[in-house]
Amino acid sequence: MDIEHSSPEEKTTIEPYDEIYIEIFSLDQDEVNFLNRRQGVTNTAGPEGFSLIAHRVDEFGRINLPVIGKIKLSGYTLEEASDLLETELAGYLNSPSVKLNFVNKNIAVMGYVARPGRYYYSTDKISIFQALSMAGDIQEFGNRKNVCVIRNVEDKITKHYINLTNEELFTSPYYYLRSNDIVYVEPLRRRWWGLDTFPYALVLSSITTFILVLDYVNRQ
């Protein structure tokens, strides 16, 4: 039987300090070249390379474009920001078309996962399951029922614990992560006691040997 859940519809909007890649097209393509930052940049591999061609949103939620100057984009979705820029550029270019993408959005996955680290993504949303899969999934002794998500909300650090096995997660505001979230997978209690490295074979062998010796003595 299929079970459906309505995940929270939270629009991803541009925020201060985001990095935005902007590509502008026009019927007068030669005249728009000075607005595109890719010119002269040959290597965009990795976060540092993408930063070279991105526009950083300042603390007031604005970017600074040639000719247009500073324009506020924070609070807009990528689609809304594209429409806004097309309207602003209409006075300078012939039928401008603007494409926007996030650059260097990232989350950190720590604790009992196969590959702890910081992971970058360019999509509007990333779910906690997608983030964990990027990190190679939770290891054997990771606690799936008590995963901590650390988030900065209005300059306050918050910690929220979620249960990956509980269906309520799909309607939680923590199902989709935000850029700069930290996911920490705690160890199970049995791992705290080091049971994953406990010498079971040695103990069983010793018990077996003791029983054999005891049996031999009793027969004498």
Backbone as a ProteinNet text record, in pm:
[ID]
protein_1_A
[PRIMARY]
MDIEHSSPEEKTTIEPYDEIYIEIFSLDQDEVNFLNRRQGVTNTAGPEGFSLIAHRVDEFGRINLPVIGKIKLSGYTLEEASDLLETELAGYLNSPSVKLNFVNKNIAVMGYVARPGRYYYSTDKISIFQALSMAGDIQEFGNRKNVCVIRNVEDKITKHYINLTNEELFTSPYYYLRSNDIVYVEPLRRRWWGLDTFPYALVLSSITTFILVLDYVNRQ
[TERTIARY]
85	0	88	59.1	134.6	84.6	179.5	146.1	199.9	112.8	153.2	160.4	260.8	277.7	298.1	240.7	260	379.2	489.1	607	584.3	647.8	627.1	670.4	580.6	611.1	677.5	807.1	882.1	962.5	929.7	999.6	1142.3	1234.8	1373.6	1395.5	1429.8	1449.3	1596.2	1632.6	1767.9	1785.5	1897.3	1925.1	2060	2081.9	2213.4	2325.1	2434.1	2556.4	2544.7	2429.7	2421.7	2511.1	2552.8	2626.1	2537.1	2518.2	2425.3	2499.4	2480	2534.3	2426.4	2460.1	2364.3	2413.1	2327	2358.7	2252.1	2296.1	2204.3	2213.5	2098.4	2090.8	2010	2039.4	1966.3	1977.3	1884.1	1893.4	2016.8	2060.4	2185	2294.6	2333.5	2421.2	2557	2608.7	2737.8	2732.9	2618.6	2606.9	2590.4	2558.6	2534.7	2658.4	2762.8	2881.5	2944	2941.1	3006.6	2933.1	2810.9	2735.6	2760.5	2812.1	2836.2	2978.6	2994.3	3124.6	3210.2	3157.2	3233.8	3352.1	3347.3	3455.8	3587.2	3688.8	3820.8	3841.8	3737.5	3749.4	3751.2	3863.8	3878.7	3854.7	3871.3	3856.8	3755.4	3639.8	3536.6	3513.5	3611.2	3596.5	3610.4	3517.7	3526.1	3462.4	3441.5	3376.6	3448.8	3582.6	3656.7	3634.7	3631.1	3609.6	3471.8	3371.4	3236	3221.8	3293.4	3285.8	3334.6	3427.8	3481.5	3376.6	3276.9	3176	3041.8	3037.3	2911	2903.5	2781.4	2755.9	2718.8	2790.4	2763.5	2660.5	2557.9	2453.7	2509.3	2501.2	2558.7	2466.5	2510.4	2433.4	2296.2	2276.7	2146.9	2060.1	2110.7	2033.3	2044.3	2152.1	2165.1	2283.4	2275.8	2391.3	2422.8	2543.2	2586.3	2616.7	2534.3	2552.2	2600.5	2683	2721.4	2597.8	2605.2	2499.1	2380.5	2323.9	2206.1	2242.3	2356.3	2395.2	2343.6	2320.9	2277.4	2126.8	2090.8	1949.6	1923.3	1815.5	1785.5	1716.7	1773.8	1717.4	1674.3	1715.6	1681.8	1530.6	1482.5	1339.3	1268.4	1338.1	1279.5	1325.4	1239.6	1283.5	1369	1435.2	1516.4	1431.3	1312.1	1224	1180.5	1145.1	1103	1218.2	1337.6	1454.7	1488.6	1470.9	1494.6	1400.5	1272.1	1173.6	1209.6	1253.6	1290.4	1407.8	1510.2	1626.6	1593.2	1506.8	1466.1	1395.5	1313.2	1244.1	1343.9	1443.3	1543.9	1630.7	1660.1	1749	1677.3	1543.8	1467.5	1498.5	1539.5	1572.3	1709.2	1789	1925.3	1948.6	1873.5	1896.8	1769.2	1789	1676.3	1627.6	1508.6	1446.6	1541.3	1579.6	1672.4	1607	1686.2	1643.4	1749.6	1705.1	1799.2	1780.5	1890.8	1890	1974.4	1916.2	1985.7	1999.1	2110.6	2131.7	2207.2	2177.5	2256.4	2393.6	2494.1	2630.2	2680.5	2747.6	2814.9	2721.6	2594.2	2512.8	2569.6	2574.7	2640.6	2580.9	2600.7	2565.8	2683.8	2695.3	2800.8	2736.6	2793.3	2744.3	2857.4	2830.9	2934.1	2887.1	2979.1	2943.2	2957.2	2863.5	2873.6	2814.6	2881.4	2850	2977.8	2962.2	3077.3	3180.3	3131.8	3223.5	3184.3	3223.5	3191.7	3256.2	3189.1	3247.3	3144.4	3189.1	3101.5	3066.1	2937.6	2889.9	2815.4	2847.2	2788.7	2676.2	2577.8	2466.8	2416.3	2352.3	2303.8	2153.3	2086.8	1940.7	1873.8	1745.5	1672.2	1663.6	1641.9	1620.7	1707.4	1736.6	1802.7	1744.7	1699.5	1639.5	1748.6	1714.1	1812.1	1856.8	1768.8	1807.4	1906.7	1887.3	1981.9	2119.1	2117.1	2243.1	2318.2	2246.2	2309.2	2361	2290.2	2337.7	2465.6	2478	2601.1	2718.8	2691.1	2795.1	2811.9	2752.6	2770.7	2680.8	2577.4	2478.5	2535.6	2443.5	2478.6	2546.5	2652.8	2724.1	2646.6	2696.1	2625.5	2590.8	2680.8	2657.8	2611.9	2558.1	2498.4	2353.3	2308.1	2173	2077	1995.4	1900.5	1780.8	1764.8	1648.5	1678.4	1800	1834.3	1942.8	1906.4	1999.1	1980.9	2090.6	2085.5	2106.9	2018.8	2035.3	2061.1	2176.2	2214.9	2192.8	2117.6	2077.1	2088.6	2130.9	2137.4	2007.9	1927.5	1800.3	1803.3	1807	1809.4	1921	2041	2161.8	2157.5	2070.4	2066.4	2089.8	2179	2208.8	2104.2	2036.1	1934	1976.4	1934.6	1958.6	1824.4	1803.9	1678.4	1710.6	1649.5	1674.1	1558	1591.2	1488.9	1509	1398.8	1397.4	1373.8	1475.2	1464.1	1366.1	1329.9	1237.8	1093.2	1070.6	936.1	877.4	756	693.7	663.3	659.3	633.7	744.4	860.6	972.3	934.2	849.3	816	738.1	677.3	603.3	678.5	801	880.6	954.2	974.5	1054.9	1200.8	1238.9	1377.2	1394	1286.1	1299.4	1386	1360.6	1447.8	1548.4	1674.6	1780.2	1797	1863.7	1898.7	2049.5	2091.9	2235.4	2301.2	2416.6	2496.5	2442.6	2338.1	2295.8	2407	2411.9	2504.9	2423.3	2450.8	2382.9	2483.2	2447.8	2537	2466.3	2526.8	2471.4	2540.8	2463.7	2519.6	2542.4	2631	2650.7	2541	2515.4	2426.8	2495	2413.6	2469.3	2568.3	2541.2	2632.8	2768.4	2773.4	2901.7	2979.2	2906.8	2975.2	3058.2	3010.2	3082.5	3182.8	3198.2	3298.4	3264.7	3134.3	3095.5	3124.3	3148	3179.3	3319.4	3404.5	3540.1	3560.5	3451.3	3461.7	3508.4	3607.1	3664.2	3575.1	3460.3	3367.1	3432.5	3508	3568.2	3660.7	3740.2	3833	3758.9	3650.3	3573.2	3506.6	3443.9	3377.6	3477.7	3596.3	3700.4	3745.3	3758.6	3800.9	3696.4	3567.4	3460.1	3457.1	3471.6	3472	3587.6	3705.1	3822.4	3799.9	3741.2	3715.3	3619.7	3514.7	3417.3	3484.5	3569	3638.1	3731	3803.7	3894.9	3817.2	3705	3623.1	3566.5	3521.5	3467.5	3575.3	3696.4	3807	3840	3842.5	3874.8	3769.7	3642	3532.7	3536	3593.3	3598.7	3713.1	3807	3922.5	3884.3
-120	0	124.2	215.6	340.4	439	505.9	607.8	741.1	840.9	972.3	1071.3	1158.8	1264.6	1396.2	1501.3	1633.9	1700.1	1712.9	1777.3	1927.6	1997.4	2140.8	2217.2	2300.2	2378.1	2509.1	2501.4	2620.6	2670.3	2788.2	2841.8	2880.1	2843.5	2881.4	3019.5	3114.2	3252.1	3291.8	3393.9	3447.9	3520.2	3495	3554.1	3626.7	3720.4	3785	3682.7	3712.1	3630.7	3508.8	3490.4	3387.1	3426	3325.2	3349.3	3305.8	3397.9	3375.2	3384.8	3282.4	3289.5	3345.1	3449.3	3516.8	3508.1	3456.5	3449.8	3527.8	3619.5	3710.2	3688.3	3677.2	3661.2	3777.2	3809.1	3916.8	3899	3959.6	3958.5	4034.4	4131	4201.9	4138.3	4017.9	3940.9	4007.5	4076.7	4143.9	4250.6	4315.7	4423.3	4373	4245.5	4193	4124.5	4106.9	4035	4094.4	4225.7	4289.2	4260.7	4207.5	4176.8	4034.7	3948.9	3810.7	3793.5	3729.5	3719.3	3603.2	3515.8	3398.9	3437.2	3554.7	3595.2	3598.4	3538.4	3542.6	3438.8	3365.3	3261.7	3126.5	3055.8	2929.5	2808.9	2824.3	2710.6	2743.1	2675.9	2698.9	2573.6	2483	2359.7	2390.2	2339.7	2357.7	2486.8	2498.5	2617	2748.1	2746.5	2869.7	2919	2824.5	2863.7	2921.6	2860.4	2912.8	3051.4	3076.5	3207.6	3318.9	3285.2	3386.1	3439.2	3357.4	3400.2	3429.5	3425.4	3447.1	3590.3	3631.4	3759.5	3731	3792.6	3771.4	3872.1	3822.8	3909.9	3973.4	4104.7	4170.7	4160.5	4220.4	4207.5	4273.1	4359.7	4424.7	4352.3	4237.6	4159.6	4208.5	4284.1	4342.1	4281.7	4286.7	4258.3	4384.3	4392.5	4510.8	4470.9	4518.3	4488.2	4610.5	4590.8	4704.8	4772.6	4901.2	4983	4996.8	4886.4	4892.5	4941.9	4897.8	4932.8	4829.8	4873.8	4781.5	4758.5	4629.9	4593.6	4484.7	4500	4407.5	4282.2	4166	4038.7	3950.9	3984.2	3898.2	3894.8	3777.3	3758.7	3710.2	3713	3665.4	3522.5	3444.3	3315.4	3342.9	3239	3257.8	3303.6	3248.1	3286.1	3432.3	3472.5	3611	3707.8	3669	3754.3	3765.9	3656.6	3659.6	3758.7	3753.8	3847.1	3991.3	4012.1	4147.9	4201.3	4119	4163.2	4185.4	4101.4	4121	4254.6	4290.1	4419.7	4534.7	4522.1	4627.4	4641.4	4528.8	4531.2	4570.3	4569.5	4599.1	4737.2	4828.1	4963.6	4973.3	4867.3	4869.2	4765.7	4654.3	4545	4510.4	4447.7	4408.5	4270.3	4263.5	4138	4055.2	4108.8	4034.7	3911.7	3808.2	3687.3	3656.3	3632.3	3614.1	3477	3407.9	3276.9	3286.8	3243.8	3249.8	3110.3	3087.8	2964.3	2996.1	2918.9	2931	2868.4	2925.6	2873.3	2853.6	2740.6	2714.4	2699.4	2664.7	2626	2496.1	2482.3	2364.9	2324.3	2197.5	2143.4	2059.9	2044.3	1961.2	1839	1722	1597.3	1537.8	1516.5	1471.3	1349.7	1290.5	1179.1	1045.4	953.5	816.1	796.8	859.1	839.5	791.9	737.2	679.3	784.3	902.4	1006.3	1141.8	1169.7	1299.9	1412.9	1525.9	1638.8	1743.1	1843.5	1949.7	1919	1930.7	1897.1	2015.4	2042.3	2155.6	2108.8	2194.4	2163.1	2291.8	2281.1	2399.7	2398.9	2295	2287.3	2377.2	2404.3	2486.7	2418.6	2286.8	2214.3	2090.2	2047.1	1919.4	1858.3	1734.2	1669.4	1608.1	1575.1	1516.7	1379.8	1306.5	1177	1194	1297.2	1323.5	1361.1	1441.8	1482.3	1362.2	1272.8	1154.3	1060.4	1052.8	966.5	1022.6	1155.5	1216.9	1180.4	1162.8	1128.5	977.3	899.4	755.5	681.4	748.3	689.4	669.2	641.2	622.3	486.5	484.2	359.8	269.2	149.1	46.7	92.6	164.2	203.3	348.6	406	538.4	530.1	628.3	627.7	699.4	623.4	681.8	746.3	719.3	771.6	900.1	948.9	1069.9	1148.3	1195.8	1271.4	1420	1487.5	1629.4	1718.5	1817.2	1918.6	2052.6	2109.9	2238.4	2345.8	2448.7	2550.1	2690.1	2783.6	2924.4	2992.9	3033.4	3100	3238.9	3341	3480.3	3502.3	3458.6	3476	3399	3299.7	3213.6	3069.1	2999.7	2860.7	2771.3	2690.1	2598.9	2454.6	2365.6	2222.2	2151	2064.2	1989.5	1843.8	1753.4	1611	1548.2	1468.2	1406	1254.5	1186.3	1040.4	1002.9	948.4	915.7	802.9	728	615.5	654.9	779.5	826.5	898.4	861.7	920.7	1070	1117.1	1259.4	1346.8	1287.8	1363.2	1428.2	1360.4	1410.3	1541.8	1573.4	1699.7	1798	1765.3	1849.5	1957.5	2076	2179.6	2141.4	2028.5	1982.4	1870.7	1836.1	1736.9	1793.1	1919.2	1988.7	2071.2	2055.4	2128.4	2266.6	2352.6	2485.8	2494.9	2584.9	2603.1	2635.9	2573.7	2589.3	2509.1	2428.4	2336	2234.7	2186.9	2081.3	1961.8	1846.7	1722.4	1635.8	1599.9	1517.1	1387.3	1276	1144	1090.4	1072.8	1025.4	874.2	822.7	677.9	613.4	486.5	408.8	386	357.7	337.9	222.4	118.4	4.1	41.3	143.5	189.5	265.1	336.7	407.8	312.3	188.4	88.6	9.5	47.1	-16.7	-157.4	-190	-326.9	-366.2	-265.4	-301.7	-360.2	-334.5	-389	-493.1	-534.7	-632.2	-766.8	-831.3	-956.4	-1077.9	-1081.7	-1191.7	-1327.9	-1338.5	-1466.7	-1516.9	-1424.7	-1463.2	-1510.7	-1438.1	-1473.8	-1610.6	-1631.5	-1759.1	-1873.9	-1847.6	-1950.9	-1985.5	-1883.2	-1905.9	-1985.8	-1952.2	-2024.4	-2169.7	-2190.8	-2327.3	-2408.3	-2345.1	-2413	-2446.3	-2352	-2373.9	-2492.1	-2498.3	-2607.9	-2741.8	-2746	-2869.7	-2915.5	-2818.5	-2851.1	-2899.8	-2829.9	-2867.6	-3008.9	-3037.6	-3171.4	-3278	-3246.4	-3341.1	-3369.7	-3264.2	-3279	-3365	-3340.4	-3413.5	-3563.1	-3594.4	-3734.4	-3811.4	-3738.6	-3802	-3861.3
0	0	0	-92.2	-100	5.3	68.7	168.4	119.2	114.6	66.2	182	173.4	272.2	198.6	252	194.8	263.9	189.8	247.6	251.9	345.9	359.5	234.7	181.7	62.2	102.4	123.2	162.9	43.5	-5	-120.4	-81.8	-168.4	-146.2	-204.2	-120.4	-163.9	-150.2	-220.7	-213.6	-81.1	-15.7	114.3	111.2	205.5	213.6	222.6	154.1	149.1	57.2	-7.7	-109.9	-227.4	-303	-426.5	-542.7	-637.1	-747.1	-879.8	-963.1	-1098.7	-1190.1	-1263.7	-1350.9	-1494.7	-1581.4	-1724.3	-1800	-1882.3	-1950.8	-2101.7	-2165.3	-2310.4	-2367.1	-2493.5	-2559.3	-2710	-2783.1	-2928.8	-2974.4	-2894	-2921.3	-2835.7	-2868.9	-2782.3	-2760.6	-2860.7	-2845.7	-2737.9	-2723.4	-2626.4	-2483.4	-2466.4	-2333.1	-2275.4	-2355.8	-2310.3	-2184.6	-2172	-2058	-1926.8	-1934.7	-1813.6	-1763.3	-1851.5	-1812.8	-1762.1	-1649.6	-1584.4	-1633.2	-1716.7	-1757.6	-1845.7	-1909.3	-1997.4	-1921.2	-1979.6	-1918.6	-1812.2	-1775	-1673	-1742.9	-1732.5	-1804	-1715.3	-1583.5	-1493.6	-1385.4	-1391.4	-1290	-1208.1	-1207	-1129.6	-981	-901.9	-757.4	-712	-580.5	-522.7	-553.6	-549.9	-574.6	-716.4	-812.5	-951.1	-973.5	-912.6	-927.8	-865.8	-758.4	-692.9	-784.5	-876.4	-966.7	-1063.2	-1095.2	-1192.8	-1126.7	-994.1	-922.5	-869.3	-842	-776.7	-631.7	-540.2	-398.2	-349.7	-284	-228	-100	-90.7	26.5	147.9	259.4	383.7	376.2	276.6	258.7	155	106.3	10.2	-132.8	-164.3	-297.5	-372.7	-505.7	-589.9	-669.4	-721.3	-795.3	-939	-1032.3	-1173.4	-1249.4	-1353.2	-1437.2	-1496.3	-1513.5	-1572.1	-1476.8	-1432.5	-1345.9	-1206	-1156.2	-1019.6	-920.3	-798	-692.1	-699.9	-693.2	-698.9	-595.3	-521.6	-412.9	-466.2	-430.8	-473.1	-356.7	-235.4	-121.4	-101	-65.8	-47	-171.6	-286.3	-412.1	-439.7	-505.4	-558	-681.8	-733.4	-853.6	-971.3	-984	-1094.4	-1081.8	-959.8	-938	-961	-919.1	-939.5	-1088.3	-1161.9	-1306.4	-1374.4	-1336.4	-1393.3	-1359.7	-1236.5	-1193.2	-1275	-1293.8	-1370.1	-1517.2	-1572.8	-1712	-1729.4	-1631.9	-1637.4	-1629.4	-1538.8	-1522.9	-1647.2	-1712.6	-1829.6	-1958.4	-1955.2	-2076.8	-2132.3	-2046.8	-2093.4	-2157.1	-2147.2	-2199.8	-2310.1	-2307.9	-2401.5	-2477.6	-2590.3	-2675.8	-2634.7	-2575.8	-2530.6	-2443.7	-2328.9	-2242.7	-2178.8	-2159.7	-2089.3	-1984.3	-1861.3	-1750.4	-1687.8	-1667.4	-1600.6	-1474.2	-1359.8	-1231.7	-1171	-1104	-1029	-901.1	-797.1	-675.6	-698.6	-634.7	-641	-498.6	-476.2	-348	-229.3	-252.8	-137.7	-82.1	47.8	103	237.2	269.5	400.5	449	579.3	637	701.6	675.4	734.9	817.7	945.7	1038.1	1116.8	1190.9	1277.6	1207.6	1236.2	1190.5	1051.6	953.8	812.7	743.2	622.8	553.9	514	468.8	420.7	479.7	601.9	661.2	579.4	573.4	501.7	464.6	390.5	341.3	196.4	164.9	31.6	-29.6	-156.5	-228.1	-319.6	-337	-426.8	-489.6	-605.2	-676.7	-696.2	-648.4	-661.5	-557.2	-578.6	-483	-347.2	-348.2	-223.3	-218.7	-96.4	-76	50.6	41.6	157.7	244.5	367.4	457.8	407.2	338.5	283	168.6	87.8	-19.9	36.9	142.8	205.2	262.4	328.5	386.2	277.2	165.4	57	-3.9	-10.4	-59.2	30.9	159.7	256.2	270.8	182.5	185.2	281.1	333.2	423.3	564.4	656.2	797.1	814.7	894.9	920.3	1016	1033.6	1110.7	1251.1	1315	1453.2	1465.6	1357.1	1363.1	1407.2	1483.2	1538.5	1443.5	1371.9	1277.2	1346.2	1473.9	1545.8	1622.7	1613.6	1688.6	1613.9	1494.4	1411.1	1440.7	1465.3	1503.7	1381.3	1364.3	1259.9	1328.8	1300.2	1358.5	1252.8	1289.5	1191	1251.1	1167.3	1207.7	1164.9	1262	1234.6	1296.5	1208.9	1254.4	1356.8	1318.9	1400.3	1532.3	1541.9	1659.8	1616.6	1687.7	1657.1	1722.3	1641.9	1694.2	1669.2	1758.7	1743.9	1745.9	1648.9	1642	1613.3	1690.5	1672.5	1596.2	1497	1414.5	1410.8	1389.6	1381.4	1235.3	1170.2	1028.6	1001.7	1104.4	1086.4	1112.4	1151.8	1183.5	1062.6	1022.4	904.4	921.4	1045.5	1068.7	1011.6	985.6	928.8	796.5	716.9	583.1	586.8	700.2	713.6	803.2	838	926.9	847	905.5	837.9	825.8	883.9	874.4	771.8	701.9	595	482.7	447	352.5	431.3	398.1	466.7	405.4	480.7	431.4	416.8	331.9	313.5	446.8	470.8	593.3	712.4	691.1	796.9	824.6	947.3	986.7	1033.5	975.9	1014.1	1090	1213.6	1294.5	1332	1293	1323.5	1448.2	1554.5	1680.5	1676.9	1764.9	1773.2	1856.5	1828.1	1914	2048.6	2151.6	2285.2	2289.8	2213	2216.2	2158.9	2069.5	2015.9	2123.1	2213.3	2320.7	2405.4	2415	2495.3	2412.4	2287.7	2204.6	2162.6	2153.5	2123	1978.9	1892	1754.5	1742.4	1843.3	1841	1950.7	2015.5	2124.2	2068.5	2132.2	2079.1	2104.7	2034.1	2054.6	2029.1	1920.6	1885	1995.4	2052.2	2158.2	2282.2	2317.9	2436.7	2418.2	2301.3	2274.9	2274.9	2216.4	2215.3	2357	2442.1	2580.1	2657.3	2634.8	2703	2659.3	2527.7	2475.9	2534.8	2539.9	2596.3	2743.8	2817.1	2960	2980.9	2897.7	2909.5	2880.5	2778.1	2743	2855.6	2911.7	3021.1	3142.6	3174.5	3288.5	3269.8	3147.1	3117.2	3134.1	3088	3099.2	3245.1	3328.1	3471.7	3541	3507.3	3572.5	3539.2	3424.5	3382.3	3450	3504.2	3569	3706.3
[MASK]
++++++++++++++++++++++++++++++++++++++++++++++++++++++++++++++++++++++++++++++++++++++++++++++++++++++++++++++++++++++++++++++++++++++++++++++++++++++++++++++++++++++++++++++++++++++++++++++++++++++++++++++++++++++++++++

